[in-house]
């Protein structure tokens, strides 16, 4: 069984499981669950909203992942020469 199938089965189980079982599973995994959860600050959310608006209204452009990678590689090469 693939990991994707296991995830789906666990998801389905948790959706229908008794509250007692869900709580028991959570208690066993609580530390890992809490470590993987994080909340973006309001300031960060506002910055994302601002950037999204700039993209939507055409005042800001995006570059492809390939172009980004090329730019980073160029910067790294130029710093190695220093």
Backbone as JSON, one array per atom type, in Angstrom:
{
  "sequence": "XXXXXXXXXXXXXXXXXXXXXXXXXXXXXXXXXXXXXXXXXXXXXXXXXXXXXXXXXXXXXXXXXXXXXXXXXXXXXXXXXX",
  "N": [[0.85, -1.18, 0.0], [0.55, 2.21, -0.86], [2.01, 5.27, 0.45], [0.35, 7.41, 0.02], [-2.15, 6.17, -0.17], [-2.32, 5.16, 2.43], [-2.37, 7.55, 3.9], [-4.85, 8.53, 3.02], [-6.6, 6.57, 3.99], [-6.18, 6.85, 6.76], [-7.07, 9.49, 7.07], [-9.77, 9.2, 6.36], [-10.55, 7.44, 8.41], [-10.15, 9.03, 10.73], [-12.05, 11.01, 10.29], [-14.42, 9.69, 10.84], [-14.1, 8.4, 13.25], [-14.64, 7.64, 16.74], [-14.84, 10.2, 19.23], [-13.26, 9.7, 21.47], [-11.26, 7.98, 20.51], [-10.01, 9.62, 18.64], [-8.99, 11.62, 20.3], [-7.17, 10.05, 21.8], [-5.31, 9.26, 19.83], [-4.37, 11.77, 19.13], [-3.14, 12.58, 21.53], [-0.99, 10.78, 21.61], [0.47, 11.72, 19.45], [0.83, 14.4, 19.87], [3.06, 16.22, 20.37], [4.5, 16.14, 17.92], [2.51, 16.97, 16.17], [1.98, 19.57, 17.07], [4.46, 20.76, 16.59], [4.49, 20.79, 13.84], [2.57, 22.57, 13.15], [1.96, 25.92, 12.45], [1.51, 29.44, 12.68], [0.95, 32.16, 10.58], [2.08, 35.49, 10.97], [0.13, 38.49, 11.4], [1.27, 40.65, 10.12], [2.9, 39.38, 8.19], [0.91, 38.12, 6.66], [-0.39, 40.38, 5.64], [1.64, 41.41, 4.04], [1.85, 39.37, 2.12], [-0.71, 39.61, 0.98], [-0.47, 42.21, -0.09], [1.54, 41.81, -2.03], [0.26, 39.96, -3.68], [-1.86, 41.5, -4.68], [-0.39, 43.41, -6.12], [0.66, 41.79, -8.11], [-1.71, 40.93, -9.34], [-2.8, 43.37, -10.33], [-0.92, 44.07, -12.15], [1.38, 45.56, -11.57], [3.55, 44.28, -10.64], [5.75, 41.64, -11.54], [6.09, 38.09, -11.93], [8.7, 35.62, -11.83], [9.83, 32.67, -13.48], [10.47, 29.42, -11.99], [12.75, 28.31, -13.07], [14.09, 30.57, -14.1], [14.54, 31.91, -11.71], [16.24, 30.09, -10.43], [18.43, 30.2, -12.18], [19.26, 32.86, -11.8], [20.03, 32.79, -9.1], [22.12, 30.92, -9.19], [23.91, 32.36, -10.8], [24.5, 34.53, -9.1], [25.73, 33.14, -6.98], [27.99, 32.1, -8.27], [29.33, 34.48, -8.91], [30.0, 35.38, -6.39], [31.75, 33.45, -5.49], [34.02, 34.02, -6.87], [35.06, 36.16, -5.61]],
  "CA": [[0.0, 0.0, 0.0], [1.36, 3.42, -0.96], [1.86, 6.25, 1.52], [-0.85, 8.19, -0.32], [-3.31, 5.36, 0.22], [-2.34, 5.12, 3.9], [-2.85, 8.87, 4.34], [-6.29, 8.62, 2.74], [-7.29, 5.68, 4.93], [-6.12, 7.5, 8.07], [-7.95, 10.64, 7.02], [-11.15, 8.69, 6.41], [-10.77, 6.89, 9.74], [-10.27, 10.13, 11.69], [-13.31, 11.71, 10.05], [-15.55, 8.93, 11.37], [-13.75, 7.76, 14.52], [-15.22, 8.16, 17.97], [-14.03, 11.28, 19.82], [-12.3, 9.11, 22.41], [-10.14, 7.46, 19.73], [-9.31, 10.77, 18.05], [-8.2, 12.22, 21.38], [-6.07, 9.14, 22.14], [-4.32, 9.37, 18.76], [-3.77, 13.1, 19.24], [-2.24, 12.58, 22.7], [0.22, 10.06, 21.23], [1.2, 12.45, 18.42], [0.67, 15.82, 20.15], [4.29, 17.0, 20.19], [4.8, 16.26, 16.49], [1.45, 17.76, 15.55], [2.19, 20.97, 17.45], [5.66, 21.24, 15.92], [4.24, 20.98, 12.41], [1.57, 23.64, 12.98], [2.44, 27.27, 12.74], [0.57, 30.5, 12.3], [1.59, 33.32, 10.01], [1.77, 36.74, 11.67], [-0.73, 39.4, 10.64], [2.17, 41.44, 9.27], [3.29, 38.54, 7.06], [-0.29, 37.96, 5.83], [-0.6, 41.65, 4.94], [2.67, 41.49, 2.99], [1.44, 38.46, 1.05], [-1.86, 40.24, 0.32], [0.05, 43.33, -0.88], [2.24, 41.28, -3.19], [-0.75, 39.35, -4.55], [-2.55, 42.6, -5.35], [0.53, 43.98, -7.11], [0.71, 40.85, -9.23], [-3.0, 40.95, -10.03], [-3.03, 44.62, -11.06], [0.11, 44.22, -13.17], [2.51, 46.4, -11.19], [4.66, 43.4, -10.26], [5.79, 40.43, -12.36], [6.72, 36.9, -11.34], [9.62, 34.93, -12.71], [9.69, 31.22, -13.38], [11.4, 28.74, -11.09], [14.0, 28.16, -13.82], [14.76, 31.87, -14.12], [14.99, 32.15, -10.34], [17.41, 29.23, -10.21], [19.54, 30.76, -12.97], [19.73, 34.08, -11.12], [20.72, 32.39, -7.86], [23.39, 30.32, -9.59], [24.77, 33.45, -11.26], [24.96, 35.24, -7.9], [26.67, 32.29, -6.24], [29.25, 32.06, -9.04], [30.03, 35.75, -8.79], [30.53, 35.5, -5.01], [32.87, 32.53, -5.35], [35.18, 34.63, -7.49], [35.55, 37.21, -4.73]],
  "C": [[0.9, 1.24, 0.0], [1.09, 4.35, 0.22], [0.61, 7.1, 1.27], [-2.11, 7.45, 0.09], [-3.45, 5.3, 1.75], [-2.87, 6.44, 4.45], [-4.37, 8.99, 4.17], [-7.08, 7.76, 3.71], [-7.31, 6.29, 6.33], [-7.06, 8.7, 8.13], [-9.41, 10.2, 7.14], [-11.48, 8.16, 7.8], [-11.01, 8.02, 10.75], [-11.58, 10.9, 11.52], [-14.49, 11.01, 10.74], [-15.32, 8.32, 12.75], [-14.46, 8.42, 15.7], [-14.28, 9.22, 18.55], [-12.94, 10.74, 20.73], [-11.05, 8.61, 21.66], [-9.32, 8.6, 19.11], [-8.43, 11.43, 19.1], [-6.99, 11.36, 21.74], [-4.95, 9.23, 21.09], [-3.6, 10.72, 18.86], [-2.77, 13.15, 20.4], [-0.92, 11.89, 22.35], [1.1, 10.89, 20.28], [1.29, 13.95, 18.7], [1.93, 16.65, 19.88], [4.6, 17.21, 18.71], [3.77, 17.11, 15.78], [1.68, 19.24, 15.83], [3.41, 21.56, 16.76], [5.4, 21.55, 14.45], [3.23, 22.08, 12.13], [2.21, 24.98, 13.3], [1.44, 28.26, 12.19], [1.38, 31.66, 11.73], [1.17, 34.56, 10.8], [0.86, 37.59, 10.78], [0.1, 40.24, 9.67], [2.57, 40.67, 8.01], [2.11, 38.34, 6.11], [-0.56, 39.22, 5.02], [0.4, 41.81, 3.8], [2.32, 40.57, 1.83], [0.26, 39.03, 0.27], [-1.4, 41.38, -0.58], [0.71, 42.83, -2.16], [1.27, 40.64, -4.19], [-1.48, 40.42, -5.34], [-1.67, 43.22, -6.42], [0.64, 43.08, -8.33], [-0.58, 40.92, -10.04], [-3.21, 42.22, -10.85], [-1.9, 44.96, -12.04], [1.3, 45.1, -12.8], [3.73, 45.57, -10.79], [4.59, 42.14, -11.12], [6.43, 39.3, -11.56], [7.73, 36.35, -12.34], [9.46, 33.43, -12.48], [10.71, 30.64, -12.4], [12.77, 28.58, -11.78], [14.79, 29.46, -13.84], [15.31, 32.21, -12.74], [16.26, 31.35, -10.04], [18.63, 29.77, -10.95], [20.12, 32.0, -12.3], [20.52, 33.75, -9.86], [22.09, 31.79, -8.19], [24.39, 31.38, -10.05], [25.34, 34.23, -10.07], [26.0, 34.43, -7.13], [28.02, 32.21, -6.95], [30.03, 33.34, -8.89], [30.62, 35.93, -7.4], [31.72, 34.56, -4.8], [34.16, 33.13, -5.9], [35.82, 35.69, -6.58], [36.53, 36.66, -3.73]]
}
